[in-house]
């Protein structure tokens, strides 16, 4: 299992839920913790899941939702 962290401009639980839905659809993602207070999303995934791929999915959402997204 590989841990990947993202800094995301989440402002509410709706943002956190959207992130969990998006990342949860990716094969190999095992767990997702989206902390609105720290604005950190922690993902546990199989080594086959590219952090860049997850970032691209989050950036697509971030553009639509006008939120910032970055790998930590």
Rosetta silent file (secondary structure, phi, psi, omega in degrees, C-alpha in Angstrom):
SEQUENCE: XXXXXXXXXXXXXXXXXXXXXXXXXXXXXXXXXXXXXXXXXXXXXXXXXXXXXXXXXXXXXXXXXXXXXXXX
SCORE:     score description
SCORE:     0.000 S_00000001
   1 L     0.000  138.313  179.865    0.000    0.000    0.000 S_00000001
   2 E  -118.233  136.291  178.107    1.261    3.478   -0.891 S_00000001
   3 E   -99.310  131.855  177.093    0.167    6.667    0.843 S_00000001
   4 E  -128.084  137.717  179.759   -0.351    9.813   -1.232 S_00000001
   5 E  -119.791  143.275  177.164   -1.347   13.217    0.135 S_00000001
   6 E  -127.575  144.709  170.543   -2.998   16.135   -1.609 S_00000001
   7 E  -100.798  120.108 -173.945   -3.652   19.672   -0.436 S_00000001
   8 E  -127.278  135.554 -179.460   -7.141   20.585   -1.583 S_00000001
   9 L   -74.138   55.492  179.230   -9.027   23.861   -1.099 S_00000001
  10 L   -73.359  140.212  178.844  -11.976   22.140    0.594 S_00000001
  11 L  -121.394   -8.896 -177.534  -14.395   24.418    2.382 S_00000001
  12 L  -157.982  173.419  179.013  -17.138   22.026    3.486 S_00000001
  13 H   -67.260  -24.989  175.770  -18.145   18.408    3.933 S_00000001
  14 H   -62.622  -40.061  176.286  -19.693   18.506    0.450 S_00000001
  15 H   -62.252  -47.298 -179.219  -16.204   19.048   -0.982 S_00000001
  16 H   -60.681  -42.492  179.451  -14.841   16.154    1.076 S_00000001
  17 H   -64.327  -40.502  178.971  -17.670   13.886   -0.052 S_00000001
  18 H   -62.608  -43.042  179.196  -17.100   14.800   -3.722 S_00000001
  19 H   -62.617  -42.900  179.184  -13.384   13.998   -3.401 S_00000001
  20 H   -63.473  -38.842  178.085  -14.149   10.651   -1.785 S_00000001
  21 H   -64.843  -45.694 -177.784  -16.576    9.796   -4.601 S_00000001
  22 H   -62.768  -52.434 -177.251  -14.069   10.759   -7.316 S_00000001
  23 H   -71.559  -30.471 -179.667  -11.099    8.912   -5.845 S_00000001
  24 H   -66.494  -18.637  178.765  -13.231    5.978   -4.701 S_00000001
  25 L   -81.734   -9.695 -177.910  -14.042    5.153   -8.332 S_00000001
  26 L   -84.732  123.730  177.270  -10.366    4.477   -9.110 S_00000001
  27 L   -60.112  130.811  178.414   -9.446    0.779   -9.073 S_00000001
  28 L   101.848  -14.489  176.307   -6.789    0.129   -6.453 S_00000001
  29 E   -77.757  124.704 -175.884   -7.723    2.961   -4.078 S_00000001
  30 E   -98.990  -39.938  179.713   -8.234    1.368   -0.661 S_00000001
  31 E  -152.195  152.013 -178.288   -9.010    4.278    1.658 S_00000001
  32 E  -137.742  126.952  173.523   -9.496    8.038    1.511 S_00000001
  33 E  -118.962  116.738  179.477   -9.378   10.518    4.379 S_00000001
  34 E  -112.752  105.946 -177.210  -10.466   14.044    3.456 S_00000001
  35 E   -97.904  109.001 -177.304   -9.871   16.453    6.363 S_00000001
  36 L   -66.121  -36.008 -177.643  -11.673   19.751    5.757 S_00000001
  37 L   -65.355  -43.887 -178.698   -9.918   21.475    8.690 S_00000001
  38 L   -91.637  -12.699 -177.827   -6.371   20.752    7.483 S_00000001
  39 L    63.197   29.463  179.368   -7.376   20.687    3.787 S_00000001
  40 E  -113.180  133.016  174.809   -5.369   17.466    3.392 S_00000001
  41 E  -111.268  123.726  179.686   -6.596   14.382    1.549 S_00000001
  42 E  -111.986  125.504 -176.693   -4.732   11.169    2.380 S_00000001
  43 E  -119.474  131.597  171.491   -5.142    8.226    0.025 S_00000001
  44 E  -104.630  123.166 -176.612   -4.019    4.635    0.594 S_00000001
  45 E  -146.303  162.193  174.393   -3.732    2.818   -2.729 S_00000001
  46 L   -62.570  152.064  179.053   -2.044   -0.044   -4.504 S_00000001
  47 L   -58.658  -20.883 -179.496    1.371    0.814   -5.995 S_00000001
  48 L   -73.451  -13.495 -179.272   -0.195    0.517   -9.453 S_00000001
  49 L   -87.888  117.263 -177.888   -2.257    3.678   -8.844 S_00000001
  50 L   -76.804  130.017  173.975   -0.324    6.709  -10.066 S_00000001
  51 H   -57.416  -34.307  179.450   -0.398    9.822   -7.865 S_00000001
  52 H   -64.421  -39.668  178.371   -0.416   11.826  -11.103 S_00000001
  53 H   -63.188  -44.795  177.882   -3.571   10.036  -12.269 S_00000001
  54 H   -63.128  -40.978  179.095   -5.329   10.818   -8.977 S_00000001
  55 H   -60.823  -42.721  179.163   -4.126   14.413   -9.230 S_00000001
  56 H   -60.793  -41.398  178.270   -5.579   14.744  -12.741 S_00000001
  57 H   -63.822  -43.004  179.674   -8.971   13.511  -11.490 S_00000001
  58 H   -68.997  -36.816  179.072   -8.892   15.964   -8.588 S_00000001
  59 H   -64.256  -36.859  177.618   -7.777   18.853  -10.810 S_00000001
  60 H   -60.918  -46.459  175.906  -10.751   18.266  -13.104 S_00000001
  61 H   -63.601  -44.888 -177.895  -13.066   18.574  -10.095 S_00000001
  62 H   -59.135  -38.997  177.775  -11.038   21.513   -8.729 S_00000001
  63 H   -64.230  -46.355 -179.309  -11.429   23.466  -11.959 S_00000001
  64 H   -66.305  -38.469 -177.449  -15.191   22.944  -12.000 S_00000001
  65 H   -90.956   -1.388 -177.764  -15.543   23.705   -8.281 S_00000001
  66 L    58.264   48.018  178.850  -13.002   26.543   -8.341 S_00000001
  67 L  -122.945  148.985  178.073  -10.817   24.838   -5.726 S_00000001
  68 L   -83.251  147.371  179.112   -7.052   24.455   -5.584 S_00000001
  69 E  -142.236  133.929  177.830   -5.471   20.989   -5.744 S_00000001
  70 E  -153.644  148.542  171.367   -1.812   20.013   -5.305 S_00000001
  71 E   -72.693  141.413  178.966    0.300   16.982   -4.430 S_00000001
  72 L   -97.810    0.000    0.000    1.953   17.352   -1.033 S_00000001
